[in-house]
Amino acid sequence: MALSAGLTSAKAGTATQENRLGQVKVVPVPAQLDWELWQGPAPRRPYTDNIHPYNWHWFQAFNGTGETLNNGTHEIDVCRWAMGVDYPQRIASSGGRYQFKDDWQFYDTLVTSFDYGDKLISWEGRSCSGMKIYGLDRGSTIVGTTGFHAHRCRRL
């Protein structure tokens, strides 16, 4: 029997407590960073204290994607592999920036549904609340007709 037999739905998510980005402050580029190279093909901008090394995910200028494509891709893939699905027939999503009003340019809360006809995967990203989803700060729950499996991804 295939792994996907009897699986009907899955939920993936991230529930982290990201810090406020604050407001941009232009500061000197750290000596160990080649800012020109790091920016790649993005439009040039001054170095600020809230971009590097990790927070670029929250800025559109650097092809940031918010949490869905930062960590969500990995958790959604776990669900897809387990359920044996490829491309959804429909996708619906809703969210916004609810926690803080600062330089963050993406949503901090987002719920997305991937409808495969006979199976459903939902993604919930809560980047600033810290409230866990099914006891997980990042992971997925695969649901079948006779039980479920919760997969926890440990943050490095």
C-alpha positions in Angstrom: 0.0 0.0 0.0 1.3 3.4 -0.9 2.2 5.9 1.8 -0.5 8.2 0.5 -3.3 5.7 0.8 -6.0 6.9 3.3 -4.4 10.3 3.8 -7.0 13.1 3.5 -5.5 16.3 4.7 -2.4 17.9 6.2 -1.5 21.1 8.0 1.9 22.7 7.9 3.0 25.7 9.7 5.5 27.9 11.5 4.8 29.7 14.7 7.8 31.8 15.7 8.5 34.8 17.7 10.5 37.0 15.3 11.6 40.3 16.8 10.5 43.7 15.7 12.5 45.0 12.8 12.1 48.6 14.0 12.7 51.5 11.6 15.5 51.7 9.1 18.8 53.2 10.4 21.5 53.6 7.8 24.7 52.3 9.3 28.2 51.5 8.0 28.6 48.2 6.2 30.3 45.6 8.4 34.0 45.0 7.3 33.4 41.3 6.6 30.4 42.0 4.3 30.7 42.8 0.6 27.4 44.7 0.4 27.6 45.2 -3.4 28.0 41.4 -4.0 25.4 40.6 -1.3 22.7 42.7 -3.0 23.0 40.7 -6.2 20.7 42.0 -8.9 18.4 43.9 -6.5 18.2 47.7 -6.9 21.0 49.3 -4.9 20.2 50.7 -1.4 22.2 51.8 1.6 23.1 49.2 4.2 20.8 49.4 7.2 20.9 47.8 10.6 17.8 45.6 10.1 18.7 43.6 6.9 21.6 41.3 7.3 22.2 38.5 8.1 18.7 37.1 8.4 16.0 39.7 8.1 16.2 40.2 4.3 13.4 37.6 4.2 11.0 40.4 5.2 12.0 42.9 2.5 10.6 42.8 -1.0 13.7 44.5 -2.6 15.8 41.5 -1.8 13.3 39.0 -3.2 12.2 38.2 0.3 9.2 36.0 0.4 7.9 36.1 3.9 7.6 32.9 6.0 5.7 30.9 3.4 8.6 30.6 1.0 11.3 30.9 3.7 10.3 27.8 5.8 6.8 27.0 4.5 8.1 25.5 1.3 9.9 22.7 3.2 6.9 21.8 5.4 4.5 21.9 2.6 6.8 19.6 0.6 6.7 17.1 3.5 2.9 17.1 3.3 2.9 16.7 -0.5 5.4 13.8 -0.5 3.4 12.0 2.2 0.1 12.5 0.4 1.4 11.8 -3.1 0.2 15.0 -4.7 1.9 17.4 -7.1 0.1 20.5 -8.1 -3.1 21.9 -6.5 -6.2 22.6 -8.4 -6.9 25.7 -6.4 -5.1 27.9 -3.9 -6.7 30.4 -1.5 -4.8 32.6 0.9 -5.4 35.4 3.4 -3.3 37.3 5.9 -1.7 40.5 6.9 0.8 42.4 9.0 -1.0 42.4 12.4 1.7 42.3 15.1 3.9 45.3 14.7 4.0 48.4 12.5 7.7 48.7 11.4 9.8 48.1 8.3 8.7 44.5 7.8 7.2 44.4 4.3 5.4 41.0 4.3 2.6 39.5 6.3 3.3 38.1 9.7 0.2 36.0 9.8 -1.0 34.0 6.7 -3.3 31.0 6.1 -3.1 29.3 2.7 -5.2 26.3 1.5 -3.9 24.1 -1.3 -6.9 22.1 -2.7 -6.0 18.9 -4.6 -9.6 17.8 -5.3 -9.7 14.8 -3.0 -7.0 16.1 -0.5 -6.2 19.4 1.2 -3.1 20.9 2.6 -3.2 24.0 4.7 -0.3 26.3 5.7 -0.4 28.6 8.6 2.4 31.0 9.2 2.5 33.1 12.4 5.9 34.8 12.4 5.4 37.1 15.4 3.0 35.4 17.8 5.1 32.5 19.1 1.9 30.5 19.8 2.6 27.0 18.7 0.4 25.0 16.3 -0.5 21.5 17.6 2.5 21.9 20.0 4.9 22.6 17.1 6.9 25.7 16.4 7.5 24.4 12.9 6.4 21.2 11.2 3.5 19.4 9.7 0.6 17.2 10.7 -0.5 14.5 8.2 -4.1 13.3 8.8 -5.6 10.0 7.5 -8.7 8.0 8.0 -7.2 6.0 11.0 -4.8 8.5 12.6 -2.3 11.2 12.2 1.4 11.9 12.2 3.0 15.1 13.5 6.4 15.9 12.1 8.5 18.5 14.0 11.3 20.3 12.3 13.9 21.5 14.7 15.1 25.0 14.2 18.9 25.4 13.9 
